[in-house]
């Protein structure tokens, strides 16, 4: 269990990393800093899990893969998923 927690923390850190992390013009959370908007990530994981009919673990893996493929922070991907679920 401890190994999984460490792997999860490191994977999140790796997915949030961007080259140019020392550039002060890059917003917090976009250049390798740990983003503190995890509530959005958890909410989007639940939404995605329900939408796809998969476990929460599978939904989180898919969301991380999508964020990585798009080259964006995990929280930005989570916000996009949540924005599609809210009524206009």
C-alpha positions as CSV (number, residue, x, y, z in Angstrom):
1,X,0.0,0.0,0.0
2,X,2.8,2.4,0.8
3,X,4.5,1.7,-2.5
4,X,1.3,2.5,-4.4
5,X,1.0,5.8,-2.6
6,X,4.6,6.7,-3.4
7,X,4.1,5.6,-7.1
8,X,0.9,7.7,-7.2
9,X,2.6,10.8,-5.8
10,X,5.5,10.4,-8.2
11,X,3.2,9.8,-11.2
12,X,1.3,12.9,-10.4
13,X,4.5,14.9,-10.1
14,X,5.8,13.5,-13.4
15,X,2.5,14.3,-15.2
16,X,2.6,17.9,-13.9
17,X,6.2,18.5,-15.0
18,X,7.0,20.8,-17.8
19,X,10.3,21.9,-19.2
20,X,11.0,25.5,-18.3
21,X,10.0,25.0,-14.7
22,X,12.2,27.9,-13.6
23,X,10.3,30.3,-15.8
24,X,8.4,32.7,-13.4
25,X,5.9,33.5,-16.1
26,X,4.5,30.0,-16.0
27,X,1.5,29.7,-13.7
28,X,1.6,27.6,-10.5
29,X,0.8,24.0,-11.1
30,X,1.7,24.1,-14.7
31,X,5.5,23.7,-14.4
32,X,6.0,20.8,-12.0
33,X,4.7,22.3,-8.8
34,X,2.2,20.1,-7.0
35,X,-1.3,21.5,-7.8
36,X,-3.6,21.6,-4.8
37,X,-6.9,21.3,-6.8
38,X,-7.3,17.5,-6.1
39,X,-11.0,17.8,-5.3
40,X,-11.6,18.5,-9.0
41,X,-9.5,15.5,-9.9
42,X,-11.5,13.3,-7.5
43,X,-14.8,14.6,-8.8
44,X,-13.8,14.2,-12.4
45,X,-12.6,10.6,-11.7
46,X,-16.1,9.8,-10.4
47,X,-17.8,11.4,-13.3
48,X,-15.6,9.6,-15.8
49,X,-16.0,6.3,-14.0
50,X,-19.8,6.6,-14.2
51,X,-19.8,7.8,-17.8
52,X,-17.5,4.9,-18.9
53,X,-18.8,2.3,-16.5
54,X,-15.3,1.5,-15.2
55,X,-13.7,1.5,-11.7
56,X,-12.4,4.7,-10.2
57,X,-8.9,3.4,-10.5
58,X,-9.4,2.8,-14.2
59,X,-11.0,6.2,-14.6
60,X,-8.1,7.9,-13.0
61,X,-5.6,6.1,-15.1
62,X,-7.5,7.1,-18.3
63,X,-7.7,10.7,-17.1
64,X,-4.0,10.8,-16.4
65,X,-3.3,9.3,-19.8
66,X,-5.5,11.9,-21.5
67,X,-3.7,14.7,-19.6
68,X,-0.3,13.3,-20.6
69,X,-1.3,12.9,-24.2
70,X,-2.7,16.5,-24.3
71,X,0.4,17.9,-22.6
72,X,-1.6,19.6,-19.9
73,X,-1.8,19.3,-16.1
74,X,-4.1,16.7,-14.6
75,X,-6.3,19.4,-13.0
76,X,-6.9,21.1,-16.4
77,X,-8.1,17.8,-17.8
78,X,-10.3,17.3,-14.7
79,X,-11.8,20.8,-15.2
80,X,-12.6,20.0,-18.8
81,X,-14.4,16.8,-17.8
82,X,-16.4,18.6,-15.1
83,X,-17.3,21.5,-17.4
84,X,-19.0,19.0,-19.8
85,X,-21.1,17.7,-17.0
86,X,-22.5,21.0,-15.7
87,X,-25.7,22.3,-17.2
88,X,-25.3,25.5,-19.2
